[in-house]
Amino acid sequence: MSDVAYQVLVNDEEQRSLWPLGKELPQGWRSEGKEGSRQECMDYVDTVWTDMRPRSLQERMAADRDG
């Protein structure tokens, strides 16, 4: 059993990633504010990240659809 705590990161494309708490964040990513066990963070990501497409693709597809 691991004692590592994690945090959920998000980037400008609204993609999520788990990252060990206390480790320097990678460039282009910021903390979303959720911290906990790996499973707690995975459950959170499963709840909030329902559209896996990058934000720019979502916007482009919406613009194409709306004409």
N, C-alpha and C positions, 0 to 999 in steps of 0.2 A: 504494500500500500504506500502510495507516495504522499509526502507531506507538502508537495509543491502547490502553492496557490497560484491561480491564474487570473487574468483579466481579459476582457473582450476588447479588441481593438477594432477600429473602423477607419477606412480611408475615404478619400474624396469621391470615390466611385460607389460608396456605401457598401463595400465588401467587408466582411467580418473575418477576424482571425483570433485565435487564442494565443496568449503570450504569458510567459512566466512573470508573476508579479515581482517587481523590484528590478527586473532586467531592463536595460535601456531600450526604449522604443525604437523600432526601425523607422527610418526616414519615410515620411508620407503617411504615417499612421498615428492615430491618437486614441487615447483610452475612451471607451464609451461609458465608463462608470460602473460596469458590472464586474465584480470580483468574487472569487470563490473557488471551489474545487473544480477540477476539469469537467466533471459531469454537470455541475451547476451551470458553468459557463456554456457548455454544449447545449443544455436544455434551453438556456436563454437565447442563444443564437438560433436554435430551431424555431423558437417562438417569434422572433423579430425579423429574421432574414428569410422572408417567404418568397421573394423574387430574386433569384440568383444572378440575374442579368446586371451588369454594371449600370450605374445610373445614366451614363452617357448613351448607352444603347437603349435604355428605357425611354429616354427623352427623344431620341432620334426616331424610334418606332412610333411614339405617340405623335410626333410631328408629321410623319409620313401618313399615318392613319387619319389625322385631322385635316390633312390637305394643305 
